[in-house]
Amino acid sequence: MNMKKYISIAVLSIATLTACEQTPKKEEVNKRTKIGIETVDKDNFEEVKSLRLFDNVQEAKAARFVNKYIAFLKEDKSDVDLKNWIATKSVTENFINAFNKTLADTNSTFDPVINSEEIPEKGFQVVSNDDQDYVTLQRVSNPSYTIKVKMVQVDGKWKVDGCGAVNIPTDKQ
């Protein structure tokens, strides 16, 4: 009976040492941030959860906002519903005011957030975050079409302060 205990302990010790040796070193671990976001499913236009890699929270929040916005547009709600939806998101008061003004000033087929008359089928993905406070997104189905999302920190949290034609200077659009 004692021999079985010694063998069990030896096997467990060897297994533990082997597992420790196979753990990747800190330098080898991918340093990108894993953040769950919701994207638009190309087949049925419903939101589906997926895990994407982003360099920072700023990029993740920009992509998430635009893709959730597109999913909401596909529900074909009224402008009042859209304004109410925007007001519940992680956006600044400045964005809400600029959005409401831009929406009132544009024709009914143009969408100021995606800066287009056409709602993209597959949503947007992050291209870069090279410009200070701006994240560049490109259409998944048409990578040559890009929009900028202006992100600002308010009380330590990243919020959308501009997107597409809303509160983005013309030279940045």
C-alpha positions as CSV (number, residue, x, y, z in Angstrom):
1,M,0.0,0.0,0.0
2,N,2.8,2.4,0.8
3,M,4.4,1.7,-2.5
4,K,1.3,2.8,-4.4
5,K,1.3,6.1,-2.5
6,Y,5.0,6.7,-3.5
7,I,4.3,5.9,-7.1
8,S,1.2,8.2,-7.1
9,I,3.2,11.0,-5.6
10,A,6.0,10.5,-8.1
11,V,3.6,10.5,-11.0
12,L,1.9,13.7,-9.8
13,S,5.3,15.4,-9.3
14,I,6.5,14.6,-12.8
15,A,3.2,15.7,-14.3
16,T,3.4,19.0,-12.4
17,L,7.0,19.7,-13.5
18,T,6.1,18.9,-17.1
19,A,3.1,21.3,-17.1
20,C,5.2,24.1,-15.6
21,E,7.9,23.6,-18.3
22,Q,5.2,24.0,-21.1
23,T,3.8,27.3,-19.8
24,P,4.8,30.0,-22.2
25,K,7.2,32.6,-21.0
26,K,5.8,36.1,-20.3
27,E,7.6,37.5,-23.4
28,E,6.0,35.0,-25.7
29,V,2.4,35.8,-24.7
30,N,0.6,38.0,-27.2
31,K,0.2,41.4,-25.6
32,R,-2.9,42.4,-27.5
33,T,-6.0,42.9,-25.5
34,K,-8.8,40.4,-25.8
35,I,-12.2,42.1,-25.6
36,G,-15.5,40.6,-26.5
37,I,-17.5,42.6,-28.9
38,E,-20.6,42.1,-30.9
39,T,-20.5,42.2,-34.7
40,V,-23.0,41.9,-37.4
41,D,-23.6,38.5,-38.9
42,K,-23.5,38.8,-42.7
43,D,-26.2,36.2,-43.3
44,N,-29.1,37.1,-41.0
45,F,-28.0,40.6,-39.8
46,E,-28.3,39.6,-36.1
47,E,-25.7,40.5,-33.6
48,V,-23.4,37.7,-32.7
49,K,-20.8,37.6,-30.0
50,S,-17.2,37.1,-31.1
51,L,-13.8,37.5,-29.6
52,R,-11.5,39.9,-31.4
53,L,-8.0,41.1,-30.6
54,F,-7.4,44.8,-30.2
55,D,-4.4,46.8,-29.2
56,N,-6.4,48.8,-26.7
57,V,-9.8,49.4,-25.2
58,Q,-10.2,52.6,-27.3
59,E,-10.1,50.5,-30.5
60,A,-12.5,47.9,-29.2
61,K,-15.1,50.5,-28.0
62,A,-14.9,52.4,-31.4
63,A,-15.5,49.2,-33.4
64,R,-18.2,48.0,-31.0
65,F,-20.1,51.2,-31.1
66,V,-20.2,51.4,-34.9
67,N,-21.1,47.7,-35.4
68,K,-23.9,47.9,-32.8
69,Y,-25.1,51.1,-34.5
70,I,-25.3,49.2,-37.8
71,A,-27.2,46.4,-36.2
72,F,-29.7,48.9,-34.8
73,L,-30.1,50.6,-38.2
74,K,-31.0,47.2,-39.7
75,E,-34.0,47.1,-37.4
76,D,-35.4,50.0,-39.4
77,K,-36.5,52.1,-36.4
78,S,-37.6,55.7,-36.4
79,D,-35.3,58.7,-35.9
80,V,-36.7,59.1,-32.4
81,D,-35.8,55.5,-31.5
82,L,-32.3,56.1,-33.0
83,K,-31.8,59.3,-30.9
84,N,-32.9,57.4,-27.8
85,W,-30.6,54.5,-28.6
86,I,-27.6,56.9,-29.1
87,A,-28.4,58.5,-25.7
88,T,-28.0,55.2,-23.9
89,K,-24.5,54.4,-25.4
90,S,-21.1,55.3,-24.2
91,V,-21.0,58.6,-26.0
92,T,-20.3,62.2,-24.9
93,E,-23.0,64.9,-24.5
94,N,-21.1,66.7,-27.3
95,F,-21.6,63.7,-29.6
96,I,-25.3,63.5,-28.7
97,N,-25.8,67.2,-29.5
98,A,-23.8,67.0,-32.7
99,F,-25.6,63.8,-33.8
100,N,-29.1,65.4,-33.3
101,K,-28.1,68.5,-35.2
102,T,-26.5,66.6,-38.0
103,L,-29.5,64.2,-38.3
104,A,-31.8,67.2,-38.5
105,D,-29.6,68.9,-41.2
106,T,-29.2,65.9,-43.5
107,N,-31.6,64.1,-45.9
108,S,-33.4,61.0,-44.8
109,T,-31.2,58.5,-46.8
110,F,-27.8,59.7,-45.6
111,D,-26.6,58.4,-42.3
112,P,-24.1,60.7,-40.6
113,V,-22.5,58.1,-38.3
114,I,-21.4,55.8,-41.0
115,N,-21.0,58.7,-43.4
116,S,-23.0,56.9,-46.1
117,E,-26.4,56.3,-47.7
118,E,-25.7,52.6,-47.8
119,I,-25.7,50.4,-44.6
120,P,-22.8,48.0,-44.8
121,E,-23.7,44.3,-44.7
122,K,-20.7,43.1,-42.8
123,G,-19.9,46.1,-40.6
124,F,-16.5,47.7,-39.8
125,Q,-13.2,46.6,-38.5
126,V,-10.2,48.5,-37.0
127,V,-7.5,49.6,-39.4
128,S,-5.4,51.8,-37.2
129,N,-5.2,54.0,-34.2
130,D,-2.2,56.1,-35.4
131,D,-3.9,59.5,-35.1
132,Q,-4.2,60.9,-31.6
133,D,-7.8,60.3,-30.3
134,Y,-9.0,58.9,-33.6
135,V,-9.6,55.3,-34.5
136,T,-9.8,54.5,-38.3
137,L,-12.3,51.8,-39.2
138,Q,-12.8,50.2,-42.6
139,R,-15.8,48.4,-44.1
140,V,-15.3,44.6,-44.0
141,S,-16.8,44.3,-47.5
142,N,-15.1,47.3,-49.0
143,P,-11.7,48.0,-47.3
144,S,-11.1,51.2,-49.3
145,Y,-14.1,52.8,-47.5
146,T,-13.0,54.1,-44.0
147,I,-14.5,56.3,-41.3
148,K,-12.9,57.9,-38.2
149,V,-14.2,57.6,-34.7
150,K,-13.0,60.2,-32.2
151,M,-12.5,58.8,-28.7
152,V,-12.1,60.8,-25.5
153,Q,-11.7,59.8,-21.9
154,V,-14.3,61.0,-19.5
155,D,-13.8,60.2,-15.9
156,G,-11.4,57.4,-16.8
157,K,-13.7,55.8,-19.4
158,W,-13.4,55.9,-23.2
159,K,-16.4,57.4,-24.9
160,V,-17.3,58.2,-28.5
161,D,-17.1,61.9,-29.2
162,G,-17.4,61.8,-33.0
163,C,-18.0,59.3,-35.8
164,G,-18.3,59.6,-39.6
165,A,-19.7,63.0,-40.3
166,V,-20.8,63.7,-36.7
167,N,-18.3,66.0,-34.8
168,I,-15.4,65.0,-37.1
169,P,-13.6,67.8,-38.9
170,T,-14.0,67.6,-42.7
171,D,-10.2,67.1,-43.2
172,K,-10.3,64.0,-41.0
173,Q,-13.4,62.4,-42.6
